[in-house]
Amino acid sequence: SLQAVRDFLKQKHVMYWTLNPYAVYEKHTLDGKTVQGSRCQGMYDQLMAAGARHRGFVHGIDNSTEPRWMYVIPTDFDSPQAMLDSFAHKCSRSIRRAMDFGVRVRELSEQELPLVDEMFVHAGDKHEFSWRNDDYTRRLWNAFHESGAVKFLVAEITLQDYTGRLQKTLETLRQQQAETEDSIARIRSKKMLNRLKEIEQKTASVQKHLEEAETFEADGPVLKLAAGIIFDYGQEVICLMSGYDERYAWFCGPYAMHWQMLKHCLEQGYARYNLYGISGEFGDDAVDSGVYAFKKGFNGEIWELPGDFEIPVDPVRYSLLRVARKLKGIRHRTS
């Protein structure tokens, strides 16, 4: 019970303890509207009745605490295809594109961990957040990898394989173009002219990507597209953090990585794939609008959590702390 915990902490001379329940307070639609009848008020009322102080139903990104808003994708589908078909068109198209390109997803070895930090630092520079030092990644590995609870993933593509696929596609298109031109020479029709135009457009696109691939050769034979830290936890799989190299955005590496984990959820019987925190702000000017637009494509659910509670253990000292906080706030506002 809460009182038993409080009594134990009092023996340790603790002033207060912070509780951040991982439980759904309310569900929301993908555009942020409340799902009627989804509120679970009981836990909040119980904690407040026990003397807890609620830090508020906040929005935004606060790296000092756990997210209060989460984006989760239920994985109760009959097949991977049914799950893929449930996604938004752009999302499912990007997953198929990654597969067509030959993007593969694998687990990193311990020696490859610096790649994770490099990828996250790069993502942090783009989205204006700071990544932890490499000691954090190492500690996660040491604490959880042997038990299989954590995976460090990379999505990558071999340039030779990719260009080989493009060359094969180009050969097929040229053969189709020759056959179509032969048909037009015999019977000129609008349908065949439109088909020829479509083939020519596809050919130009493939040639463009072949030329682009040549510019990547200096980066090495294997391009690292995206990386992620994934936990198997309870009834879900959680993507704690992920990042990608925007130079290779065309290959859809993040989509390939998350699709691999979604299939893992389905195969292993996990109830959901948790893409973790969002700001809870749904306008175009939200701090995470770009990231949320990506997550939204998986057609998941928005979970609003209760947030942070402070439960006093030593009421006198805790009251003094609150006074000090108020004075500090006044001093900051007047300075």
C-alpha positions, 0 to 999 in steps of 0.5 A, spaced: 500 500 500 502 507 499 502 507 506 507 501 507 511 505 502 511 511 505 513 508 512 519 505 509 521 511 506 520 515 512 525 510 516 530 512 510 529 519 512 526 521 505 522 527 504 518 525 498 517 520 493 515 521 485 510 517 482 509 516 475 504 511 473 504 507 467 497 507 466 492 510 461 488 516 464 485 518 457 485 516 450 485 521 444 484 520 437 490 522 432 488 529 431 488 530 439 480 529 440 478 526 447 475 519 446 469 519 449 468 514 455 476 513 455 478 516 462 480 512 468 479 517 474 480 512 479 488 512 480 488 519 480 483 520 485 486 515 489 493 518 489 490 525 491 486 522 496 493 519 499 495 526 500 499 526 493 501 533 489 500 533 482 505 536 477 499 538 472 496 535 466 502 538 462 504 538 454 510 538 451 517 535 451 520 535 458 527 530 458 527 531 466 521 526 466 517 520 463 513 522 457 506 524 459 503 522 452 505 516 448 504 513 441 502 506 441 500 501 435 496 495 437 498 489 434 492 484 434 492 483 427 491 476 423 497 477 419 503 482 417 499 484 411 493 485 415 497 490 419 501 493 413 494 495 410 491 498 416 497 504 415 496 510 412 498 510 404 504 514 405 507 509 411 505 502 407 508 505 401 515 507 404 515 500 408 514 497 401 519 501 398 524 500 403 523 492 402 524 493 394 530 497 395 533 491 399 534 495 406 535 490 411 535 490 419 539 487 424 542 487 431 548 491 432 554 488 436 557 491 442 563 493 438 558 497 434 555 501 439 558 508 437 554 507 431 548 508 435 550 515 439 553 517 432 546 517 429 542 520 435 547 526 436 546 527 428 538 526 430 539 531 436 542 536 432 536 536 427 531 536 432 534 540 437 535 536 443 541 533 446 543 526 446 546 522 452 553 520 452 556 514 450 556 511 457 549 511 457 548 506 451 554 502 454 550 501 461 544 499 457 547 494 454 551 491 460 544 491 464 539 489 459 542 485 453 544 479 456 537 477 458 535 479 451 530 485 454 534 490 449 536 490 442 540 495 438 538 495 431 541 498 425 537 499 418 542 499 412 543 498 405 548 495 401 550 499 395 552 494 390 545 490 392 541 496 391 544 499 384 544 491 382 536 492 383 536 498 379 540 496 373 535 490 373 529 494 373 532 499 368 533 493 363 526 491 364 523 498 363 528 498 356 525 492 354 518 494 355 519 501 352 522 497 346 515 493 346 511 499 347 514 503 341 514 497 336 506 496 338 505 504 337 509 503 330 503 498 328 497 501 331 498 508 334 493 509 340 492 514 346 493 508 351 499 506 348 502 513 348 500 514 355 504 507 357 510 509 353 510 516 357 509 512 364 515 508 362 519 513 360 518 517 366 520 511 370 526 510 366 528 517 368 527 516 375 531 510 375 537 513 372 536 519 377 537 514 383 543 510 379 546 517 379 545 519 386 547 512 388 554 514 385 555 520 390 554 515 396 560 511 394 565 515 398 561 513 404 562 506 404 559 500 401 554 499 406 550 505 408 547 506 415 540 509 414 537 509 421 538 506 428 534 504 434 534 502 442 528 497 443 526 494 449 521 488 450 517 489 456 511 486 459 506 486 454 509 491 449 515 492 445 518 499 446 522 504 442 526 508 447 529 512 442 531 512 434 534 516 429 536 516 422 541 519 417 537 524 413 542 524 407 539 517 406 532 519 407 530 516 400 531 509 403 526 509 408 530 506 413 526 508 419 520 505 416 524 498 415 526 498 422 519 499 425 516 494 420 521 489 423 519 490 430 512 490 428 512 484 425 516 481 431 510 484 436 505 479 431 510 473 431 511 473 439 504 475 441 506 482 444 499 486 444 502 493 442 509 497 439 510 503 443 513 508 439 514 512 446 513 519 447 510 525 444 508 532 446 501 532 446 500 538 442 497 537 435 498 543 431 503 544 425 507 549 430 508 543 435 515 542 437 515 535 435 510 536 429 515 532 424 516 526 428 509 526 430 507 526 423 511 520 422 508 516 427 501 518 425 502 514 419 502 507 423 495 509 425 496 507 432 493 510 439 494 516 443 495 515 450 495 520 455 498 518 462 496 521 469 503 524 469 508 526 475 505 526 483 509 528 489 507 524 495 510 527 501 514 523 506 516 528 511 510 533 511 514 539 514 520 538 510 516 538 504 512 544 506 519 548 506 521 545 500 515 548 496 516 555 499 523 555 497 521 553 490 516 558 490 521 563 492 526 561 487 520 562 482 519 569 484 526 570 484 527 568 476 521 572 474 523 578 477 531 578 475 
